[in-house]
Amino acid sequence: MSIKQRKVKIVICLVAMIIWFSFFFSNICLADDIEEEEGITAEEIQKEVLETAVKPVTEPSLNARSAIVYDRTTQTILYEKNSNTKRPMASTTKIATAIVTIEQADLNKVVTVSKKAAGTGGSRLGLKANDKLTLGDLLYGLMLCSGNDAAVAIAETVGGSIEGFAKLMNEKAQELGLVSTHFVTPHGLDNSEHYTTAYELAKLTDYALQNRTFASIVNTKNRTITINGYPKTISNTNELLGNLQGVNGVKTGFTNGAGRCLVTSCSREGKQIITVVLGDDTKKLRTSDSIKLIEYAFQNFEDTNIQEIARKEFEEWKQINENRITVQKGTKNAKIEVYLEPIKNSIIPIRKDKENVVEVTIEGNLVLQAPVPQDTVVGYLTIKIEGKELERVAIKLKETIKKKNIWEYFAECIIQYSKVKLF
């Protein structure tokens, strides 16, 4: 081989290496939590909690582009920042991947990893082509160490392909009424057609957490799975899990397009919330923002019995107005009684510094025309929180009021005639 040929060969090899490294690192840049970036320590988490505790009741200032605090019990929003803005969500996508898999497949099924799945870049479980492991272990690899290779292996197994699985994900989103959510991949690497909102991601998470298998997986700090018969221990990327009181999930995320993302579930004294932060600049900021939201919710909101307030107002209105209701052409002995329909939002979290924010107004129709069927609406009770309507509840008639028949009219005429004669 001539010197010239050797030089050409060397140049070709160098170009090939540059192309390979370029492709490899481009995948890494798109990956979830793959950058060597310092996270927040357990001590820093506790310091953040203490600092939040001494602050006056004010809404937290966040670095995140979008955020929400969602109360699971009442399905109400305690805080929001651009919560309905469509954004990329990185590996928080895997919340949908996991719940679709749990609902659609046998988690004991043994999966043979394809070459395509094994070659998926970004954060990885570390799978190789022809590796064998159960779908259940793939789920732990998906949700704990955010394995993009696990995501593709799951998609190919459950949906037949990435496209087929994305179809299942979108069907689930449609079923849940998520109109601003669209999935293209099972892992969440950047794609202009792959997006959600903080609000809809919270709703999806709330749904997923109702599944015990999902709730157990995302609440796992460390897990030993089996690949090809050999054990492998993996750890959760969620820094708050095990370090902040009540945190029991859910999922971290990062891509260049999405920024740092974190969905957190937290329960304290029977109260359950979900926080979502999307588009933070660093790991520390996404964790700090999440702590601010969690502590803001638990320290500053208390449950108010809306039903008790509304029923008290209704009973007072009923006592004054029930006897005033007249039914024209109704039978003389008709008993007029009304009742209030059930209130959907019986308990609502209200910020402690907000006084007299619950307003109840009642409007009723006091003149009716017989016949009046049972359950006829005779009025409405409206509940407002800080001037915004929360619920409008119907006031209805307990029993049917019949129209007078001809004999009742005849009897009334005789009575009236008798009275006239007496005078």
C-alpha positions in Angstrom: 0.0 0.0 0.0 1.4 3.4 -1.0 1.8 6.3 1.3 -1.0 8.1 -0.5 -3.3 5.2 -0.1 -2.5 5.1 3.6 -3.2 8.8 4.0 -6.6 8.4 2.3 -7.4 5.4 4.5 -6.5 7.4 7.6 -8.6 10.4 6.5 -11.6 8.0 5.9 -11.2 6.5 9.3 -11.0 9.9 11.0 -14.1 11.1 9.1 -16.0 7.9 10.1 -14.9 8.5 13.8 -16.1 12.1 13.7 -19.5 11.1 12.2 -19.9 8.3 14.9 -18.9 10.6 17.8 -21.2 13.3 16.4 -24.1 10.9 16.3 -23.4 9.4 19.7 -23.1 12.8 21.5 -26.1 14.2 19.7 -28.1 11.4 21.3 -26.6 12.1 24.6 -27.6 15.8 24.4 -31.2 14.7 23.8 -31.1 12.2 26.6 -32.8 12.2 30.0 -30.5 13.0 33.0 -27.4 12.0 31.1 -25.4 15.3 31.5 -22.8 15.4 34.3 -24.6 18.0 36.3 -24.6 18.2 40.0 -27.9 17.6 41.7 -29.3 18.8 45.0 -28.2 17.0 48.2 -30.4 15.7 51.0 -29.0 18.5 53.3 -29.9 21.1 50.7 -33.4 19.7 50.4 -34.0 20.0 54.2 -32.5 23.6 54.1 -34.9 24.5 51.3 -37.9 23.1 53.3 -36.9 25.2 56.4 -36.5 28.3 54.3 -39.9 27.8 52.8 -41.5 27.3 56.2 -40.5 30.7 57.5 -41.7 32.7 54.5 -45.0 34.6 54.5 -47.9 33.2 52.5 -47.0 34.2 49.0 -47.1 32.2 45.7 -43.6 30.7 45.0 -41.3 32.3 42.4 -40.1 29.6 40.0 -37.5 29.1 37.3 -39.7 26.6 35.5 -41.5 27.7 32.3 -44.6 25.8 33.3 -45.8 24.4 36.6 -48.8 23.3 38.6 -49.9 22.0 42.0 -52.8 19.6 41.6 -54.9 18.4 44.5 -55.8 14.8 43.9 -58.7 14.5 46.3 -60.7 17.5 45.0 -59.1 17.6 41.5 -58.5 21.3 42.0 -55.5 23.5 41.1 -53.7 25.1 44.1 -51.1 26.9 41.9 -50.3 27.2 38.3 -47.9 28.9 35.9 -48.6 28.6 32.2 -50.2 25.2 33.1 -52.1 25.0 29.8 -49.1 25.9 27.5 -48.0 23.0 25.2 -44.5 22.0 25.9 -42.1 19.1 25.3 -41.9 16.9 28.5 -38.8 14.7 27.9 -38.9 11.5 29.9 -41.9 12.3 32.0 -43.4 10.8 28.8 -42.6 7.5 30.4 -45.5 7.9 32.8 -47.8 7.3 29.8 -45.5 4.5 28.6 -45.7 2.7 31.9 -49.5 2.9 32.5 -50.3 1.8 28.9 -47.9 -1.2 29.3 -49.4 -2.2 32.7 -52.9 -2.0 31.3 -52.2 -3.7 28.0 -49.6 -6.5 28.7 -48.5 -9.4 30.8 -45.6 -8.1 32.9 -44.2 -11.6 33.3 -43.7 -12.0 29.6 -40.0 -12.5 28.7 -38.7 -10.0 26.1 -35.8 -10.4 23.7 -34.2 -7.0 23.2 -34.0 -6.0 19.5 -30.9 -4.4 17.9 -32.9 -1.2 17.5 -33.9 -1.0 21.2 -30.3 -1.8 22.3 -29.0 1.0 20.0 -31.2 3.7 21.4 -29.2 6.7 22.7 -29.6 8.9 25.8 -30.2 7.6 29.3 -30.0 3.8 29.2 -30.7 0.7 31.2 -27.7 -0.7 29.4 -29.4 -3.3 27.2 -27.7 -5.2 24.4 -29.2 -7.0 21.4 -30.7 -10.4 22.3 -30.7 -9.6 26.1 -33.7 -11.3 27.8 -35.7 -9.9 30.7 -39.3 -9.6 31.8 -41.6 -6.8 30.8 -41.9 -6.0 34.5 -38.1 -5.6 34.9 -38.1 -3.4 31.8 -40.7 -1.2 33.5 -38.4 -0.7 36.5 -35.5 0.1 34.1 -37.9 2.6 32.3 -39.1 4.4 35.4 -36.1 4.3 37.8 -33.1 4.9 35.6 -35.1 6.3 32.7 -33.9 3.8 30.2 -34.7 4.9 26.6 -33.5 1.4 25.5 -36.1 -0.1 27.8 -38.8 2.3 26.4 -38.2 1.1 22.8 -38.1 -2.6 23.9 -41.4 -2.1 25.7 -42.9 -0.3 22.7 -41.9 -3.0 20.2 -43.3 -5.7 22.5 -46.6 -4.1 23.4 -47.3 -2.1 20.3 -45.4 -4.0 17.7 -43.4 -0.9 16.9 -42.7 2.6 18.2 -45.5 3.9 15.9 -47.9 1.3 17.0 -47.2 2.0 20.7 -47.5 5.7 20.2 -51.0 5.0 18.8 -51.9 3.2 22.1 -50.5 6.2 24.1 -52.6 8.7 22.1 -55.7 6.5 22.5 -55.2 6.6 26.3 -54.7 10.4 26.2 -58.0 10.7 24.2 -59.7 8.4 26.7 -58.6 10.7 29.6 -59.7 13.9 27.7 -56.2 15.2 27.3 -56.8 17.4 24.3 -53.4 19.2 24.4 -51.3 16.1 24.6 -49.7 14.1 21.7 -47.2 11.3 21.8 -44.8 10.2 19.1 -42.2 8.2 21.1 -42.2 6.0 24.3 -39.2 7.8 25.7 -39.7 11.5 25.0 -36.7 12.5 23.0 -37.3 15.8 21.3 -39.9 15.9 18.5 -42.0 18.9 17.5 -45.1 16.6 17.5 -44.5 15.3 21.0 -45.9 17.5 23.7 -48.3 18.0 26.6 -49.1 20.7 29.2 -48.4 20.8 33.0 -52.1 20.4 33.7 -52.7 17.4 31.5 -49.5 15.8 32.7 -50.8 16.1 36.3 -54.1 14.6 35.2 -52.4 11.7 33.5 -50.2 11.1 36.6 -53.3 11.2 38.9 -54.9 8.5 36.7 -51.7 6.4 36.6 -51.2 6.5 40.4 -54.6 4.9 40.9 -53.0 1.7 39.6 -51.2 -0.1 42.4 -48.5 -1.5 40.2 -47.6 1.9 38.8 -47.7 3.5 42.2 -45.4 0.8 43.6 -42.8 1.1 40.8 -42.5 4.9 40.9 -42.1 4.8 44.7 -39.1 2.4 44.5 -35.7 3.9 45.4 -33.6 0.9 44.4 -34.4 -2.3 42.6 -32.5 -5.4 41.6 -33.7 -6.7 38.2 -32.6 -9.8 36.2 -31.1 -9.6 32.7 -30.1 -12.9 31.1 -30.4 -14.6 34.5 -28.0 -12.2 36.2 -28.9 -9.6 38.8 -28.5 -5.8 38.2 -29.3 -3.2 40.8 -30.7 0.1 39.5 -31.5 3.4 41.3 -34.2 6.0 40.9 -33.2 9.4 39.4 -35.8 11.2 41.5 -33.7 13.1 44.1 -36.8 13.9 46.3 -37.7 10.3 46.8 -36.6 9.3 50.3 -35.4 12.8 51.0 -38.6 14.8 51.4 -41.5 13.9 53.6 -44.3 12.2 51.8 -42.8 12.0 48.3 -43.8 8.7 46.6 -42.9 9.3 43.0 -43.0 10.0 40.1 -40.6 10.8 37.2 -37.7 13.0 36.1 -37.0 14.3 32.6 -34.5 16.2 30.5 -33.8 17.0 26.9 -32.3 20.1 25.3 -35.7 21.1 24.0 -37.7 20.4 27.2 -35.2 21.5 29.8 -35.3 19.9 33.3 -38.7 18.4 34.2 -40.0 16.7 37.3 -43.4 15.2 38.2 -43.8 14.6 41.9 -46.5 12.9 44.0 -46.6 13.7 47.7 -48.9 12.6 50.5 -49.2 14.0 54.0 -51.8 13.3 56.6 -54.2 12.0 54.0 -53.8 14.9 51.7 -52.4 14.0 48.2 -51.0 16.4 45.7 -49.1 16.2 42.4 -46.6 18.9 41.3 -45.3 19.3 37.8 -42.4 21.6 36.7 -41.4 21.8 33.0 -38.6 23.7 31.5 -36.2 24.3 34.4 -32.7 25.3 33.6 -30.8 22.9 35.9 -31.3 19.8 38.1 -31.0 21.9 41.3 -33.6 24.4 40.1 -36.2 21.7 39.1 -35.8 20.1 42.5 -35.9 23.5 44.3 -39.0 24.5 42.4 -40.7 21.2 43.3 -39.9 21.7 47.0 -41.3 25.2 46.9 -44.6 24.0 45.4 -44.9 21.0 47.8 -44.3 23.1 50.9 -46.4 26.0 49.6 -49.4 23.6 49.2 -49.1 21.7 52.5 -48.2 24.8 54.7 -50.7 27.2 53.3 -53.9 25.4 52.3 -56.5 23.8 54.5 -59.6 21.8 53.5 -62.9 23.8 53.8 -66.2 22.0 54.0 -68.1 23.7 51.2 -71.0 21.3 51.6 -71.5 22.3 55.2 -71.5 26.0 54.3 -73.9 25.6 51.3 -76.4 23.4 53.2 -76.5 25.9 56.1 -77.4 28.6 53.6 -79.9 26.4 51.9 -81.7 25.5 55.2 -82.0 29.1 56.1 -83.4 29.9 52.6 -85.8 26.9 52.8 -87.1 27.9 56.2 -88.1 31.4 54.9 -89.2 30.6 51.4 -90.6 27.1 51.3 -94.0 28.2 52.6 -94.0 31.1 50.2 -94.0 28.9 47.1 -97.4 28.9 45.5 -98.7 26.5 42.9 -101.3 28.0 40.7 -104.1 25.5 39.8 -102.6 23.0 42.2 -104.5 20.7 44.5 -105.4 22.3 47.8 -103.8 19.8 50.1 -100.5 19.5 48.0 -97.5 19.4 50.2 -94.7 21.7 48.9 -91.2 20.5 49.9 -87.9 21.2 48.2 -84.5 19.6 48.4 -80.9 20.4 47.3 -79.1 18.1 44.9 -75.8 16.7 46.1 -72.8 19.0 46.0 -69.9 17.6 43.9 -67.1 19.6 45.4 -67.9 18.9 49.1 -64.3 19.7 50.3 -62.1 22.4 48.7 -58.6 23.4 49.7 -58.5 27.1 50.4 -55.4 29.2 51.3 -55.3 30.0 55.0 -54.9 33.7 54.6 -58.0 34.0 52.4 -61.0 34.9 54.6 -64.6 34.9 53.5 -63.8 33.8 50.0 -66.7 31.3 49.9 -69.9 33.0 48.6 -73.3 31.3 48.4 -76.2 32.8 46.6 -79.7 31.3 46.1 -82.3 32.1 43.5 -85.7 30.5 43.3 -89.0 30.5 41.5 -91.7 31.0 44.1 -94.7 30.8 41.7 -95.3 27.5 39.9 -98.1 26.3 37.5 -99.7 22.9 38.2 -99.2 20.2 37.3 -95.6 20.2 38.6 -93.7 16.8 38.3 -91.5 15.5 41.1 -87.8 16.7 40.8 -88.8 19.9 38.9 -86.1 22.5 39.3 -87.4 25.4 41.3 -84.2 27.3 41.9 -80.4 27.2 42.1 -77.7 27.5 44.7 -74.5 29.0 43.4 -71.1 28.6 45.1 -68.3 31.0 44.3 -64.7 31.0 45.5 -63.1 34.5 45.3 -65.8 35.5 42.8 -65.3 32.5 40.5 -68.2 30.1 40.1 -67.3 26.7 41.5 -70.6 24.9 41.3 -74.3 25.6 40.5 -76.6 23.1 42.4 -80.3 22.6 41.6 -83.1 23.0 44.1 -85.9 20.6 43.3 -89.4 19.7 44.3 -89.7 16.5 46.4 -93.1 15.4 45.3 -95.4 15.8 42.3 -98.1 18.5 42.7 -101.2 17.6 40.7 -103.5 19.9 38.9 -107.0 20.5 40.5 -109.7 18.3 38.9 -113.2 19.5 38.1 -114.7 18.3 41.4 -112.1 20.3 43.4 -113.0 23.4 41.3 -116.7 22.7 41.9 -116.1 22.3 45.7 -114.2 25.6 45.8 -117.1 27.4 43.9 -119.6 26.1 46.5 -117.4 27.3 49.4 -117.0 30.7 47.8 -120.7 30.9 47.1 -121.5 30.0 50.7 -119.3 32.8 52.0 -121.0 35.3 49.7 -124.5 34.2 50.9 -123.5 34.6 54.5 -122.9 38.3 53.9 
